[in-house]
């Protein structure tokens, strides 16, 4: 990977990590389900008008939209609104990776290796440490909601894997068409039919600009720009070379929340977070695969330094969906 592309991968991790900080700012101006709906409404209109539809079965597009979009972001935004520290949320939501492995074994009869089981065990141990630490000082509901958000992400991963889209970015963009209506319905039931719209109207006043900036960041920089760069990198390099950069997301999320919001996780919470991230890395085999593919990379290039036709990784499509961050 060139220095430029490494910088782009780090940039995506920074964009996705700061996304959690933007969510916290946005929730100061909008109710959670309504903010999640706006996140997708901003994308859905131009997608319908300008992006060709992906050639995938509708059921998998619906499954991806309901799992990745409605369940993950709706519950994540609600968890942060209920008191989940945004930095810690960026760590706990990484549990989507071991959840994806477990659901794949249960629903798709995929084989689970010993390394994956060890990674799952380590991630579960980390979440248990975080839960015990949280139980001493704060309600557990926000943590439970965050774990359920990670489970929703895992459901979306399975739907994406079954869809096998030829154009992953097009598939990911069209997913934005699914969540607005369910999230607006949840907003009307829980938050009131007019609450979110009143908040949107007041956002255009002199005190509402932070909410609008947060919304634009979440929808444009966190989604379109971040996902676009990530997909381009996955087309250029093996997934095992690109994917480990996504583990910088919780690091950025924790650091950003610490500096901007003075969220100071306890030593136990940090230890649990390290265990979760290490479990994800171990379970996915990213570290050994990263070393192996780095060694093989020079042999995969031709004399002009370009990847020959047919050598792009076959796993890039699935990895691009499973390693996207909110």
ABEGO torsion letter per residue (X at the ends): XBAAAAAAAAAAAAAAAAAAAAAAAAAAABBAAAAAAAAAAAAAAAAAAABBBBBBBAAAAAAAAAAAAAAAAAAAAAAAAAGBBAAAAAAAAAAAAAAAAAAAAAAAGBBBBAAAAAAAAAAAAAAAAAAAAAAAABBAAAAAAAAAAAAAAAAAAAAAAAAGBABAAAAAAAAAAAAAAAAAAAAAAAAEAAAAAAAAAAAABAAAAAAAAAAAAAAAAAAAAAAAAAAAAAAABBAAAAAAAAAAAAAAAAAAAAAAAGBBBBAAAAAAAAAAAAAAAAAAGAAAAAAAAAAAAAAABBAAGBBBBGABBAAAAAAAAAABBX
